[in-house]
Structures are given as C-alpha cells and as structure tokens.
Amino acid sequence: MPQFITCSNCEGEVTADSEFCPRCGYLLTDQTLWCETHGNNEAGGVCIICQKLVCEQCSEESDRRVFCLDHLDVRVDGDWAEVFRSTDVHDAELARSLLLDAKLHVEVQNFSSIGYAWDGGGDSPLSRSNLNNPAKIFVPLDEYIKGKEVLDEWQKGQPDFDSLN
C-alpha cells in the first residue's frame, strides 16, 4: 500500500515516491532536474497538462499551478481539464461519446437531455448561445493530451481511434 505525503504547495495528497505533484506541478525531489526545452536551465516545475519539466523562461504559474507556455490557456477545475466546449448540444454529445469510446474518464457541465427547447426535449443551440452557457467536457489532467488528440482527429474528419488506444 503506497504511503502518501502532503504537497507543500497545494496541500494535495501525493504518493511518497513522487518527484512532482500532479495537481500543481511543484517539484518534490531534492535532485536537480533540467528543463526539457532549455537544457542548461534548472527546472522549476512540471506542466500539469503535458508533464514536461519547465524552467522559469518557458512556464507560467496560474493559481499556484505550473503550465508550459503551450498549455497556459487550458481551463482547469480541480484535477480536471476542459477538453471541449460548444453551444451545439449534438456536437457536445458526439465529443463526449468519442472520448468515452477512447476509454477516457469524462465529466460534463451544462448538459441537458438532447432535444429541442420548443418541444420540451432540452437545449437548443440557440438557447445555449443566447445564454452564453456552453456545454463543457472535462477529462483528468493526465488524460488531456489524449483527449485533445481524439477530438482533433474527429474535427479533421479522420478518426483513427485504434492508433490512440
């Protein structure tokens, strides 16, 4: 059974043998680690999205979490990253299904049953757009990259899910 410690940055629970906190990207090791982009710079943390070692030059901290510059715009809520948002309910349902088919863990916000508001069946794209209340899909932080790959393939119209599993 693994032993746990408390991250001194975010106070999250982390296994005692972890080199970094997966929730905030804070380094937990006394060992000197080097930035993956700037090999001569000491790493100051790990991007919580791609888990790349980053230095001060190629990272930003937001809400006490470390992001590489490529993932700074990813919306994060707790241990979850927003991988998709749309006012089109049908697109959101399809995206959710594709992520589940790829064996990813999915949480949703602002989803209603599929149908149209005028027939009592749920949302319409117009109502979502007018309310500025898009459907949102989240995956765990460590599944964000794979989730984006799945959705990018779908949006290109070339799903090749066997290569992603």
PyMOL commands that set and color helices and strands:
alter all, ss='L'
color gray80, all
select helices_A, chain A and resi 56-58+69-71+89-101+117-119+125-131+141-156+161-163
alter helices_A, ss='H'
color red, helices_A
select strands_A, chain A and resi 4-6+13-15+45-46+53-54+59-62+65-68+76-77+80-86+107-109+135-140
alter strands_A, ss='S'
color yellow, strands_A
deselect
rebuild
show_as cartoon
